[in-house]
């Protein structure tokens, strides 16, 4: 699968969310449902997005920045405090999903741009020091007693696996699907169908929980899954069509447990 990698975004040239959306756009128009009409009584499985849904992506970036700063101190002799200060300013200005942070870093420090690929390598290969959002782990422990749990996540396979392991989610989740393993990206329907086959469930028996309407809900809604958006992402997708949006909106993923208890 042809791809371009930078620290914020993993781009696949073999799939495009636009070309996925276009054929089913008019189907989804009729499926946009008022939040007030949701009925979760049939739910048997909960599938979660990973980044900015179960943990804050910015924490992963800062974890990698520390390793990069230490590497630059050893190899180039630059004060790691200076590196971290500049990276934090770039992070604040452009956001956690910005793919060219190290390009901006070498510009600010007046370094040879040829070092950028090595900085990216160090960042990608680092062992992340990250934590789930407050309350997520105990929530998952309780939910797994009542529901099948899954994670569906995009991104470089090796990186996403390290995140899952660092968060301890591999011990709490029944099935984890890394879209990179199938050469696909959300919202490809095949990724959601994989869970239907794996759990032997259909439609409203499943619910997808994510933060990014651009990718997270089109596939789920096309298969008539329930969908929940949590307001813990970067909030940069608000201008998308309402048919890209989830049926239910929550402030945080931990609010899901209360929502399900009211079904």
Beta strands, then each sheet from edge to edge (+ up, - down):
strand 1: 3-5
strand 2: 10-12
strand 3: 45-48
strand 4: 148-153
strand 5: 175-178
strand 6: 206-210
strand 7: 226-230
strand 8: 248-250
sheet 1: 1+ 2-
sheet 2: 5+ 4+ 3+ 6+ 7+ 8+
end
